[in-house]
Amino acid sequence: MNPATNTMHEQLLLPQDQLRFVLMEKDEDNVVPGFRAVDPNIWFAIGSLLGRKKRTDKNALDLENWLVEKHYRARGNIFYVHQKFILIDPLGDDPLVFAGSANFSAPSLSSNDENMLLVRGDSRVADIYLTEFDRLYRHFLYRGAANRNTAAAVDSNRFLSTDDSWVGKHFQPGSYQSRRREMFA
């Protein structure tokens, strides 16, 4: 972390040229809009119940015969995701994988018995962690999108396009879809 900044949030707010992806348990401080306003290359997925705006929402959206989720942890801080890892250049020649119990909060770094392990240069380890991150990220990204859609929007977006109208954005220079395609090519 840059010593000139006080928090990880401030460090993350520095605009970057490359795409960055963050999976968060919750956005209780409503920091995501601020990040996105400063850096359009940072993308978030937030833990969420499918069909609910928040955990306590009793009026779930009707998502056509999907089973109601049941969670066994009724209280506490962690509801969706408890994994803690950071990937830096996971597809590059010298990937960095930080994994462990530390969550980078002040108590985690100074007074709790938590740790992080750095695995450097092991592309197999980086591939495994990247695959798990992508699985979780896409899972919660879908949930967030499904929860934002109204029934009419869900109905109109349910099926894949049968023509090539969806292709253009994947080759438009600078678009998210094009940059993601290039990153994973």
Backbone as JSON Lines, residues from 0, in Angstrom:
{"i":0,"aa":"M","n":[0.84,-1.18,0.0],"ca":[0.0,0.0,0.0],"c":[0.89,1.24,0.0]}
{"i":1,"aa":"N","n":[0.5,2.21,-0.73],"ca":[1.25,3.46,-0.83],"c":[1.18,4.2,0.5]}
{"i":2,"aa":"P","n":[2.32,4.52,1.11],"ca":[2.29,5.2,2.41],"c":[1.65,6.58,2.35]}
{"i":3,"aa":"A","n":[1.53,7.16,1.16],"ca":[0.92,8.48,1.05],"c":[-0.6,8.42,1.22]}
{"i":4,"aa":"T","n":[-1.17,7.22,1.17],"ca":[-2.62,7.08,1.35],"c":[-2.9,6.43,2.69]}
{"i":5,"aa":"N","n":[-4.12,6.66,3.21],"ca":[-4.45,6.14,4.53],"c":[-5.19,4.82,4.5]}
{"i":6,"aa":"T","n":[-5.94,4.57,3.44],"ca":[-6.75,3.36,3.42],"c":[-6.6,2.61,2.11]}
{"i":7,"aa":"M","n":[-7.0,1.35,2.14],"ca":[-6.99,0.57,0.91],"c":[-7.96,1.17,-0.1]}
{"i":8,"aa":"H","n":[-9.09,1.71,0.39],"ca":[-10.06,2.36,-0.51],"c":[-9.38,3.48,-1.29]}
{"i":9,"aa":"E","n":[-8.59,4.31,-0.6],"ca":[-7.9,5.41,-1.27],"c":[-6.9,4.88,-2.3]}
{"i":10,"aa":"Q","n":[-6.22,3.79,-1.96],"ca":[-5.25,3.19,-2.89],"c":[-5.97,2.65,-4.12]}
{"i":11,"aa":"L","n":[-7.1,2.0,-3.93],"ca":[-7.86,1.46,-5.05],"c":[-8.44,2.56,-5.94]}
{"i":12,"aa":"L","n":[-8.64,3.74,-5.38],"ca":[-9.21,4.84,-6.16],"c":[-8.24,5.43,-7.18]}
{"i":13,"aa":"L","n":[-6.98,5.05,-7.15],"ca":[-6.05,5.56,-8.14],"c":[-6.4,4.93,-9.49]}
{"i":14,"aa":"P","n":[-6.71,5.73,-10.51],"ca":[-7.09,5.18,-11.81],"c":[-5.98,4.31,-12.4]}
{"i":15,"aa":"Q","n":[-6.38,3.25,-13.07],"ca":[-5.46,2.31,-13.69],"c":[-5.83,2.12,-15.16]}
{"i":16,"aa":"D","n":[-4.87,1.7,-15.96],"ca":[-5.13,1.42,-17.37],"c":[-5.74,0.05,-17.58]}
{"i":17,"aa":"Q","n":[-5.43,-0.9,-16.71],"ca":[-5.92,-2.26,-16.88],"c":[-7.24,-2.47,-16.15]}
{"i":18,"aa":"L","n":[-7.99,-3.46,-16.6],"ca":[-9.24,-3.82,-15.93],"c":[-8.91,-4.42,-14.57]}
{"i":19,"aa":"R","n":[-9.75,-4.1,-13.58],"ca":[-9.63,-4.69,-12.24],"c":[-11.0,-5.16,-11.82]}
{"i":20,"aa":"F","n":[-11.05,-6.28,-11.13],"ca":[-12.31,-6.86,-10.7],"c":[-12.27,-7.08,-9.2]}
{"i":21,"aa":"V","n":[-13.38,-6.72,-8.53],"ca":[-13.47,-6.83,-7.07],"c":[-14.77,-7.55,-6.73]}
{"i":22,"aa":"L","n":[-14.66,-8.54,-5.87],"ca":[-15.83,-9.23,-5.33],"c":[-15.91,-8.87,-3.86]}
{"i":23,"aa":"M","n":[-17.03,-8.27,-3.46],"ca":[-17.18,-7.81,-2.08],"c":[-18.37,-8.49,-1.42]}
{"i":24,"aa":"E","n":[-18.26,-8.73,-0.13],"ca":[-19.37,-9.27,0.65],"c":[-20.56,-8.32,0.62]}
{"i":25,"aa":"K","n":[-20.28,-7.04,0.82],"ca":[-21.35,-6.03,0.82],"c":[-20.72,-4.67,0.58]}
{"i":26,"aa":"D","n":[-21.53,-3.72,0.21],"ca":[-21.07,-2.35,-0.01],"c":[-21.75,-1.44,1.0]}
{"i":27,"aa":"E","n":[-21.53,-1.75,2.28],"ca":[-22.25,-1.01,3.33],"c":[-21.84,0.46,3.4]}
{"i":28,"aa":"D","n":[-20.65,0.79,2.95],"ca":[-20.21,2.2,2.95],"c":[-20.53,2.88,1.63]}
{"i":29,"aa":"N","n":[-21.17,2.17,0.7],"ca":[-21.56,2.69,-0.62],"c":[-20.36,3.29,-1.35]}
{"i":30,"aa":"V","n":[-19.24,2.53,-1.37],"ca":[-18.02,3.01,-2.01],"c":[-17.97,2.71,-3.5]}
{"i":31,"aa":"V","n":[-18.75,1.74,-3.97],"ca":[-18.67,1.33,-5.37],"c":[-18.93,2.49,-6.34]}
{"i":32,"aa":"P","n":[-19.97,3.31,-6.15],"ca":[-20.17,4.42,-7.1],"c":[-18.97,5.37,-7.16]}
{"i":33,"aa":"G","n":[-18.32,5.61,-6.04],"ca":[-17.15,6.48,-6.02],"c":[-15.99,5.88,-6.8]}
{"i":34,"aa":"F","n":[-15.75,4.59,-6.62],"ca":[-14.7,3.91,-7.37],"c":[-14.97,4.01,-8.87]}
{"i":35,"aa":"R","n":[-16.22,3.7,-9.26],"ca":[-16.58,3.68,-10.69],"c":[-16.51,5.08,-11.3]}
{"i":36,"aa":"A","n":[-16.81,6.12,-10.52],"ca":[-16.74,7.48,-11.04],"c":[-15.3,7.89,-11.32]}
{"i":37,"aa":"V","n":[-14.37,7.44,-10.48],"ca":[-12.97,7.81,-10.63],"c":[-12.26,6.92,-11.65]}
{"i":38,"aa":"D","n":[-12.6,5.64,-11.67],"ca":[-11.89,4.7,-12.54],"c":[-12.88,3.76,-13.21]}
{"i":39,"aa":"P","n":[-13.19,3.98,-14.48],"ca":[-14.14,3.11,-15.19],"c":[-13.59,1.71,-15.46]}
{"i":40,"aa":"N","n":[-12.33,1.46,-15.12],"ca":[-11.72,0.15,-15.36],"c":[-11.82,-0.78,-14.15]}
{"i":41,"aa":"I","n":[-12.53,-0.35,-13.11],"ca":[-12.71,-1.22,-11.95],"c":[-14.17,-1.68,-11.92]}
{"i":42,"aa":"W","n":[-14.36,-2.98,-11.8],"ca":[-15.69,-3.59,-11.87],"c":[-15.95,-4.38,-10.6]}
{"i":43,"aa":"F","n":[-17.18,-4.32,-10.11],"ca":[-17.54,-4.92,-8.83],"c":[-18.67,-5.94,-8.99]}
{"i":44,"aa":"A","n":[-18.63,-6.95,-8.16],"ca":[-19.77,-7.83,-7.93],"c":[-19.94,-7.87,-6.42]}
{"i":45,"aa":"I","n":[-21.18,-7.71,-5.97],"ca":[-21.48,-7.65,-4.54],"c":[-22.35,-8.85,-4.17]}
{"i":46,"aa":"G","n":[-22.04,-9.49,-3.05],"ca":[-22.84,-10.61,-2.58],"c":[-24.3,-10.21,-2.44]}
{"i":47,"aa":"S","n":[-25.21,-11.06,-2.9],"ca":[-26.63,-10.74,-2.79],"c":[-27.47,-12.01,-2.91]}
{"i":48,"aa":"L","n":[-28.61,-11.99,-2.24],"ca":[-29.56,-13.07,-2.39],"c":[-30.21,-12.97,-3.75]}
{"i":49,"aa":"L","n":[-30.45,-14.07,-4.38],"ca":[-31.14,-14.07,-5.65],"c":[-32.6,-13.74,-5.41]}
{"i":50,"aa":"G","n":[-33.07,-12.68,-6.06],"ca":[-34.47,-12.31,-5.93],"c":[-34.77,-11.37,-4.78]}
{"i":51,"aa":"R","n":[-33.73,-10.87,-4.1],"ca":[-33.95,-9.95,-2.99],"c":[-33.01,-8.77,-3.12]}
{"i":52,"aa":"K","n":[-33.47,-7.61,-2.71],"ca":[-32.62,-6.42,-2.73],"c":[-31.64,-6.44,-1.57]}
{"i":53,"aa":"K","n":[-32.02,-7.05,-0.45],"ca":[-31.13,-7.18,0.7],"c":[-31.54,-8.43,1.48]}
{"i":54,"aa":"R","n":[-30.72,-8.82,2.43],"ca":[-30.95,-10.07,3.17],"c":[-32.32,-10.15,3.83]}
{"i":55,"aa":"T","n":[-32.81,-9.03,4.32],"ca":[-34.04,-9.03,5.1],"c":[-35.3,-8.84,4.26]}
{"i":56,"aa":"D","n":[-35.15,-8.71,2.95],"ca":[-36.28,-8.46,2.06],"c":[-37.19,-9.67,2.02]}
{"i":57,"aa":"K","n":[-38.41,-9.5,2.5],"ca":[-39.39,-10.6,2.51],"c":[-40.19,-10.65,1.22]}
{"i":58,"aa":"N","n":[-40.12,-9.59,0.4],"ca":[-40.86,-9.54,-0.86],"c":[-39.91,-9.82,-2.01]}
{"i":59,"aa":"A","n":[-39.46,-11.07,-2.13],"ca":[-38.51,-11.44,-3.17],"c":[-39.13,-11.31,-4.54]}
{"i":60,"aa":"L","n":[-38.29,-11.01,-5.53],"ca":[-38.76,-10.98,-6.91],"c":[-39.12,-12.39,-7.35]}
{"i":61,"aa":"D","n":[-40.11,-12.51,-8.22],"ca":[-40.48,-13.82,-8.75],"c":[-39.57,-14.13,-9.93]}
{"i":62,"aa":"L","n":[-38.63,-15.01,-9.74],"ca":[-37.71,-15.36,-10.81],"c":[-38.03,-16.74,-11.38]}
{"i":63,"aa":"E","n":[-39.28,-16.94,-11.7],"ca":[-39.79,-18.12,-12.38],"c":[-39.29,-19.45,-11.84]}
{"i":64,"aa":"N","n":[-39.92,-19.92,-10.82],"ca":[-39.72,-21.27,-10.29],"c":[-38.33,-21.54,-9.72]}
{"i":65,"aa":"W","n":[-37.58,-20.5,-9.4],"ca":[-36.29,-20.72,-8.77],"c":[-36.54,-21.02,-7.3]}
{"i":66,"aa":"L","n":[-35.76,-21.91,-6.75],"ca":[-35.93,-22.25,-5.35],"c":[-35.52,-21.09,-4.46]}
{"i":67,"aa":"V","n":[-36.23,-20.92,-3.38],"ca":[-35.87,-19.9,-2.41],"c":[-34.6,-20.36,-1.7]}
{"i":68,"aa":"E","n":[-33.64,-19.49,-1.63],"ca":[-32.39,-19.84,-0.98],"c":[-32.56,-19.9,0.53]}
{"i":69,"aa":"K","n":[-31.89,-20.82,1.12],"ca":[-31.89,-20.94,2.58],"c":[-30.44,-20.91,3.02]}
{"i":70,"aa":"H","n":[-30.13,-19.97,3.89],"ca":[-28.78,-19.85,4.43],"c":[-28.8,-20.26,5.89]}
{"i":71,"aa":"Y","n":[-27.78,-20.97,6.3],"ca":[-27.75,-21.5,7.65],"c":[-27.15,-20.52,8.64]}
{"i":72,"aa":"R","n":[-26.49,-19.49,8.17],"ca":[-25.92,-18.51,9.08],"c":[-26.88,-17.33,9.18]}
{"i":73,"aa":"A","n":[-27.58,-17.24,10.27],"ca":[-28.62,-16.23,10.43],"c":[-28.06,-14.87,10.85]}
{"i":74,"aa":"R","n":[-26.87,-14.85,11.45],"ca":[-26.33,-13.57,11.88],"c":[-24.81,-13.61,11.77]}
{"i":75,"aa":"G","n":[-24.21,-12.45,11.89],"ca":[-22.76,-12.35,11.77],"c":[-22.38,-11.47,10.6]}
{"i":76,"aa":"N","n":[-21.1,-11.29,10.41],"ca":[-20.62,-10.39,9.36],"c":[-20.55,-11.05,7.99]}
{"i":77,"aa":"I","n":[-20.25,-12.34,7.93],"ca":[-20.02,-13.0,6.65],"c":[-21.25,-13.81,6.28]}
{"i":78,"aa":"F","n":[-21.81,-13.5,5.12],"ca":[-23.03,-14.16,4.7],"c":[-22.83,-14.9,3.37]}
{"i":79,"aa":"Y","n":[-22.02,-14.35,2.47],"ca":[-21.88,-14.92,1.14],"c":[-20.48,-15.46,0.87]}
{"i":80,"aa":"V","n":[-19.48,-14.64,1.05],"ca":[-18.11,-14.98,0.65],"c":[-17.17,-14.72,1.81]}
{"i":81,"aa":"H","n":[-16.36,-15.71,2.15],"ca":[-15.4,-15.51,3.23],"c":[-13.95,-15.64,2.73]}
{"i":82,"aa":"Q","n":[-13.78,-16.03,1.49],"ca":[-12.43,-16.17,0.94],"c":[-11.75,-14.81,0.85]}
{"i":83,"aa":"K","n":[-10.44,-14.82,1.06],"ca":[-9.67,-13.59,0.97],"c":[-8.44,-13.88,0.12]}
{"i":84,"aa":"F","n":[-8.42,-13.32,-1.06],"ca":[-7.22,-13.43,-1.88],"c":[-7.16,-12.27,-2.86]}
{"i":85,"aa":"I","n":[-5.94,-11.96,-3.26],"ca":[-5.68,-10.9,-4.22],"c":[-4.83,-11.51,-5.32]}
{"i":86,"aa":"L","n":[-5.21,-11.24,-6.56],"ca":[-4.45,-11.7,-7.71],"c":[-3.9,-10.48,-8.44]}
{"i":87,"aa":"I","n":[-2.62,-10.49,-8.7],"ca":[-1.99,-9.41,-9.46],"c":[-1.35,-10.03,-10.69]}
{"i":88,"aa":"D","n":[-1.81,-9.58,-11.85],"ca":[-1.33,-10.08,-13.14],"c":[-1.37,-11.61,-13.2]}
{"i":89,"aa":"P","n":[-2.54,-12.23,-12.9],"ca":[-2.61,-13.69,-12.85],"c":[-2.36,-14.38,-14.19]}
{"i":90,"aa":"L","n":[-2.49,-13.66,-15.29],"ca":[-2.25,-14.25,-16.61],"c":[-0.87,-13.89,-17.16]}
{"i":91,"aa":"G","n":[-0.09,-13.14,-16.4],"ca":[1.22,-12.69,-16.85],"c":[2.32,-13.71,-16.57]}
{"i":92,"aa":"D","n":[3.55,-13.3,-16.86],"ca":[4.71,-14.18,-16.68],"c":[5.12,-14.33,-15.22]}
{"i":93,"aa":"D","n":[4.76,-13.38,-14.38],"ca":[5.14,-13.4,-12.96],"c":[3.91,-13.1,-12.1]}
{"i":94,"aa":"P","n":[2.93,-14.04,-12.07],"ca":[1.71,-13.76,-11.31],"c":[1.97,-13.73,-9.8]}
{"i":95,"aa":"L","n":[1.2,-12.88,-9.11],"ca":[1.25,-12.8,-7.65],"c":[-0.09,-13.23,-7.1]}
{"i":96,"aa":"V","n":[-0.08,-14.17,-6.17],"ca":[-1.29,-14.64,-5.5],"c":[-1.09,-14.46,-4.01]}
{"i":97,"aa":"F","n":[-1.92,-13.62,-3.4],"ca":[-1.94,-13.45,-1.96],"c":[-3.17,-14.17,-1.45]}
{"i":98,"aa":"A","n":[-3.01,-15.11,-0.53],"ca":[-4.16,-15.85,0.01],"c":[-3.93,-16.12,1.49]}
{"i":99,"aa":"G","n":[-5.0,-16.05,2.27],"ca":[-4.89,-16.31,3.7],"c":[-6.09,-15.83,4.46]}
{"i":100,"aa":"S","n":[-5.91,-15.6,5.74],"ca":[-7.04,-15.23,6.6],"c":[-7.16,-13.73,6.81]}
{"i":101,"aa":"A","n":[-6.14,-12.96,6.51],"ca":[-6.17,-11.51,6.74],"c":[-7.13,-10.83,5.77]}
{"i":102,"aa":"N","n":[-7.93,-9.9,6.28],"ca":[-8.88,-9.18,5.43],"c":[-8.47,-7.72,5.23]}
{"i":103,"aa":"F","n":[-7.27,-7.36,5.62],"ca":[-6.7,-6.04,5.4],"c":[-7.38,-4.93,6.19]}
{"i":104,"aa":"S","n":[-8.15,-5.27,7.2],"ca":[-8.68,-4.25,8.11],"c":[-7.57,-3.89,9.09]}
{"i":105,"aa":"A","n":[-7.73,-2.78,9.8],"ca":[-6.72,-2.37,10.77],"c":[-6.47,-3.46,11.84]}
{"i":106,"aa":"P","n":[-7.53,-4.03,12.47],"ca":[-7.28,-5.08,13.47],"c":[-6.62,-6.32,12.84]}
{"i":107,"aa":"S","n":[-7.0,-6.65,11.62],"ca":[-6.42,-7.81,10.95],"c":[-4.92,-7.64,10.76]}
{"i":108,"aa":"L","n":[-4.5,-6.42,10.46],"ca":[-3.09,-6.17,10.18],"c":[-2.27,-5.91,11.43]}
{"i":109,"aa":"S","n":[-2.9,-5.48,12.54],"ca":[-2.11,-5.07,13.7],"c":[-2.31,-5.92,14.95]}
{"i":110,"aa":"S","n":[-3.51,-6.42,15.21],"ca":[-3.72,-7.07,16.5],"c":[-4.3,-8.48,16.44]}
{"i":111,"aa":"N","n":[-4.9,-8.88,15.34],"ca":[-5.44,-10.23,15.23],"c":[-4.36,-11.18,14.73]}
{"i":112,"aa":"D","n":[-4.57,-12.47,14.99],"ca":[-3.62,-13.48,14.54],"c":[-4.04,-13.96,13.15]}
{"i":113,"aa":"E","n":[-3.82,-13.11,12.15],"ca":[-4.2,-13.43,10.78],"c":[-2.97,-13.28,9.89]}
{"i":114,"aa":"N","n":[-3.04,-13.88,8.71],"ca":[-1.87,-13.86,7.85],"c":[-2.26,-13.91,6.39]}
{"i":115,"aa":"M","n":[-1.29,-13.71,5.53],"ca":[-1.42,-13.81,4.08],"c":[-0.16,-14.49,3.57]}
{"i":116,"aa":"L","n":[-0.33,-15.38,2.65],"ca":[0.78,-16.08,2.01],"c":[0.92,-15.53,0.59]}
{"i":117,"aa":"L","n":[2.14,-15.25,0.18],"ca":[2.4,-14.8,-1.19],"c":[2.98,-15.97,-1.98]}
{"i":118,"aa":"V","n":[2.32,-16.3,-3.08],"ca":[2.85,-17.29,-4.03],"c":[3.19,-16.5,-5.29]}
{"i":119,"aa":"R","n":[4.45,-16.48,-5.64],"ca":[4.89,-15.66,-6.77],"c":[5.43,-16.55,-7.89]}
{"i":120,"aa":"G","n":[4.98,-16.25,-9.13],"ca":[5.53,-16.9,-10.3],"c":[4.99,-18.28,-10.61]}
{"i":121,"aa":"D","n":[4.03,-18.77,-9.86],"ca":[3.46,-20.1,-10.1],"c":[2.17,-19.95,-10.91]}
{"i":122,"aa":"S","n":[2.26,-20.15,-12.22],"ca":[1.09,-19.92,-13.08],"c":[-0.02,-20.92,-12.82]}
{"i":123,"aa":"R","n":[0.3,-22.12,-12.36],"ca":[-0.74,-23.1,-12.05],"c":[-1.58,-22.63,-10.85]}
{"i":124,"aa":"V","n":[-0.93,-22.18,-9.81],"ca":[-1.64,-21.65,-8.64],"c":[-2.47,-20.44,-9.05]}
{"i":125,"aa":"A","n":[-1.88,-19.55,-9.85],"ca":[-2.61,-18.36,-10.3],"c":[-3.84,-18.74,-11.13]}
{"i":126,"aa":"D","n":[-3.7,-19.75,-12.01],"ca":[-4.83,-20.21,-12.82],"c":[-5.96,-20.75,-11.95]}
{"i":127,"aa":"I","n":[-5.62,-21.5,-10.93],"ca":[-6.63,-22.07,-10.04],"c":[-7.37,-20.96,-9.29]}
{"i":128,"aa":"Y","n":[-6.63,-20.02,-8.74],"ca":[-7.28,-18.91,-8.02],"c":[-8.08,-18.03,-8.97]}
{"i":129,"aa":"L","n":[-7.57,-17.78,-10.17],"ca":[-8.31,-16.96,-11.14],"c":[-9.61,-17.65,-11.54]}
{"i":130,"aa":"T","n":[-9.57,-18.94,-11.73],"ca":[-10.79,-19.69,-12.08],"c":[-11.81,-19.59,-10.97]}
{"i":131,"aa":"E","n":[-11.38,-19.74,-9.72],"ca":[-12.3,-19.64,-8.59],"c":[-12.85,-18.23,-8.46]}
{"i":132,"aa":"F","n":[-11.98,-17.22,-8.63],"ca":[-12.46,-15.84,-8.56],"c":[-13.5,-15.58,-9.66]}
{"i":133,"aa":"D","n":[-13.2,-16.0,-10.87],"ca":[-14.12,-15.76,-11.99],"c":[-15.46,-16.46,-11.75]}
{"i":134,"aa":"R","n":[-15.43,-17.66,-11.2],"ca":[-16.67,-18.38,-10.89],"c":[-17.51,-17.59,-9.88]}
{"i":135,"aa":"L","n":[-16.9,-17.15,-8.8],"ca":[-17.62,-16.39,-7.78],"c":[-18.08,-15.03,-8.31]}
{"i":136,"aa":"Y","n":[-17.2,-14.36,-9.03],"ca":[-17.51,-13.03,-9.56],"c":[-18.73,-13.09,-10.49]}
{"i":137,"aa":"R","n":[-18.7,-14.01,-11.43],"ca":[-19.82,-14.13,-12.39],"c":[-21.11,-14.53,-11.68]}
{"i":138,"aa":"H","n":[-21.0,-15.38,-10.68],"ca":[-22.16,-15.83,-9.91],"c":[-22.87,-14.63,-9.27]}
{"i":139,"aa":"F","n":[-22.1,-13.8,-8.58],"ca":[-22.71,-12.65,-7.9],"c":[-23.01,-11.5,-8.84]}
{"i":140,"aa":"L","n":[-22.27,-11.39,-9.94],"ca":[-22.59,-10.38,-10.95],"c":[-23.98,-10.68,-11.55]}
{"i":141,"aa":"Y","n":[-24.24,-11.95,-11.83],"ca":[-25.56,-12.34,-12.35],"c":[-26.66,-12.03,-11.32]}
{"i":142,"aa":"R","n":[-26.42,-12.38,-10.07],"ca":[-27.43,-12.12,-9.04],"c":[-27.78,-10.64,-8.97]}
{"i":143,"aa":"G","n":[-26.75,-9.79,-8.99],"ca":[-27.0,-8.35,-8.95],"c":[-27.81,-7.88,-10.14]}
{"i":144,"aa":"A","n":[-27.47,-8.37,-11.33],"ca":[-28.21,-7.98,-12.54],"c":[-29.64,-8.5,-12.48]}
{"i":145,"aa":"A","n":[-29.84,-9.72,-12.05],"ca":[-31.18,-10.29,-11.95],"c":[-32.03,-9.5,-10.96]}
{"i":146,"aa":"N","n":[-31.43,-9.07,-9.87],"ca":[-32.17,-8.31,-8.86],"c":[-32.52,-6.9,-9.34]}
{"i":147,"aa":"R","n":[-31.72,-6.34,-10.25],"ca":[-32.01,-5.0,-10.77],"c":[-33.09,-5.03,-11.84]}
{"i":148,"aa":"N","n":[-33.26,-6.14,-12.52],"ca":[-34.22,-6.22,-13.62],"c":[-35.65,-6.35,-13.1]}
{"i":149,"aa":"T","n":[-36.57,-5.69,-13.79],"ca":[-37.98,-5.89,-13.52],"c":[-38.42,-7.14,-14.26]}
{"i":150,"aa":"A","n":[-39.62,-7.61,-14.0],"ca":[-40.11,-8.8,-14.68],"c":[-40.1,-8.61,-16.19]}
{"i":151,"aa":"A","n":[-40.5,-7.44,-16.69],"ca":[-40.52,-7.17,-18.13],"c":[-39.11,-7.22,-18.71]}
{"i":152,"aa":"A","n":[-38.14,-6.65,-17.99],"ca":[-36.76,-6.65,-18.49],"c":[-36.2,-8.06,-18.51]}
{"i":153,"aa":"V","n":[-36.52,-8.86,-17.5],"ca":[-36.06,-10.25,-17.47],"c":[-36.63,-10.99,-18.66]}
{"i":154,"aa":"D","n":[-37.92,-10.79,-18.95],"ca":[-38.54,-11.48,-20.08],"c":[-37.9,-11.1,-21.4]}
{"i":155,"aa":"S","n":[-37.59,-9.81,-21.61],"ca":[-37.04,-9.38,-22.89],"c":[-35.58,-9.76,-23.06]}
{"i":156,"aa":"N","n":[-34.86,-10.02,-21.97],"ca":[-33.43,-10.36,-22.06],"c":[-33.15,-11.83,-21.82]}
{"i":157,"aa":"R","n":[-34.17,-12.64,-21.81],"ca":[-34.0,-14.03,-21.43],"c":[-33.24,-14.85,-22.46]}
{"i":158,"aa":"F","n":[-33.4,-14.54,-23.74],"ca":[-32.85,-15.39,-24.78],"c":[-31.65,-14.75,-25.46]}
{"i":159,"aa":"L","n":[-30.77,-15.57,-25.98],"ca":[-29.62,-15.09,-26.73],"c":[-30.08,-14.55,-28.08]}
{"i":160,"aa":"S","n":[-29.36,-13.59,-28.6],"ca":[-29.66,-13.04,-29.92],"c":[-29.37,-14.1,-30.98]}
{"i":161,"aa":"T","n":[-30.22,-14.18,-31.98],"ca":[-30.0,-15.16,-33.05],"c":[-29.25,-14.57,-34.23]}
{"i":162,"aa":"D","n":[-28.96,-13.27,-34.16],"ca":[-28.17,-12.63,-35.21],"c":[-26.84,-12.16,-34.61]}
{"i":163,"aa":"D","n":[-26.08,-11.39,-35.37],"ca":[-24.77,-10.95,-34.87],"c":[-24.82,-9.58,-34.19]}
{"i":164,"aa":"S","n":[-25.98,-9.14,-33.74],"ca":[-26.1,-7.81,-33.13],"c":[-25.31,-7.68,-31.82]}
{"i":165,"aa":"W","n":[-25.01,-8.78,-31.18],"ca":[-24.29,-8.75,-29.91],"c":[-22.77,-8.65,-30.08]}
{"i":166,"aa":"V","n":[-22.26,-8.88,-31.27],"ca":[-20.82,-8.99,-31.5],"c":[-20.09,-7.64,-31.44]}
{"i":167,"aa":"G","n":[-20.68,-6.58,-31.95],"ca":[-20.01,-5.29,-32.11],"c":[-19.31,-4.77,-30.87]}
{"i":168,"aa":"K","n":[-19.99,-4.82,-29.73],"ca":[-19.39,-4.27,-28.51],"c":[-18.13,-5.02,-28.09]}
{"i":169,"aa":"H","n":[-17.97,-6.25,-28.53],"ca":[-16.8,-7.04,-28.17],"c":[-15.57,-6.67,-29.0]}
{"i":170,"aa":"F","n":[-15.76,-5.84,-30.02],"ca":[-14.65,-5.4,-30.86],"c":[-14.57,-3.87,-30.96]}
{"i":171,"aa":"Q","n":[-15.37,-3.18,-30.17],"ca":[-15.33,-1.72,-30.12],"c":[-14.15,-1.3,-29.25]}
{"i":172,"aa":"P","n":[-13.16,-0.6,-29.81],"ca":[-11.97,-0.24,-29.05],"c":[-12.32,0.49,-27.74]}
{"i":173,"aa":"G","n":[-11.73,0.01,-26.65],"ca":[-11.93,0.64,-25.35],"c":[-13.14,0.17,-24.58]}
{"i":174,"aa":"S","n":[-14.03,-0.61,-25.21],"ca":[-15.22,-1.07,-24.49],"c":[-14.83,-2.14,-23.47]}
{"i":175,"aa":"Y","n":[-15.63,-2.27,-22.44],"ca":[-15.38,-3.28,-21.42],"c":[-15.29,-4.67,-22.05]}
{"i":176,"aa":"Q","n":[-16.23,-4.98,-22.93],"ca":[-16.28,-6.31,-23.53],"c":[-15.02,-6.57,-24.37]}
{"i":177,"aa":"S","n":[-14.58,-5.56,-25.11],"ca":[-13.38,-5.72,-25.94],"c":[-12.13,-5.89,-25.06]}
{"i":178,"aa":"R","n":[-12.04,-5.09,-24.02],"ca":[-10.87,-5.18,-23.14],"c":[-10.84,-6.51,-22.4]}
{"i":179,"aa":"R","n":[-12.0,-7.0,-22.0],"ca":[-12.06,-8.32,-21.33],"c":[-11.69,-9.43,-22.31]}
{"i":180,"aa":"R","n":[-12.17,-9.34,-23.54],"ca":[-11.84,-10.33,-24.56],"c":[-10.33,-10.36,-24.79]}
{"i":181,"aa":"E","n":[-9.73,-9.18,-24.9],"ca":[-8.28,-9.1,-25.12],"c":[-7.5,-9.64,-23.92]}
{"i":182,"aa":"M","n":[-7.99,-9.38,-22.71],"ca":[-7.3,-9.83,-21.51],"c":[-7.25,-11.36,-21.45]}
{"i":183,"aa":"F","n":[-8.32,-12.01,-21.83],"ca":[-8.39,-13.47,-21.73],"c":[-8.0,-14.19,-23.01]}
{"i":184,"aa":"A","n":[-7.61,-13.44,-24.05],"ca":[-7.25,-14.08,-25.33],"c":[-5.9,-14.76,-25.24]}
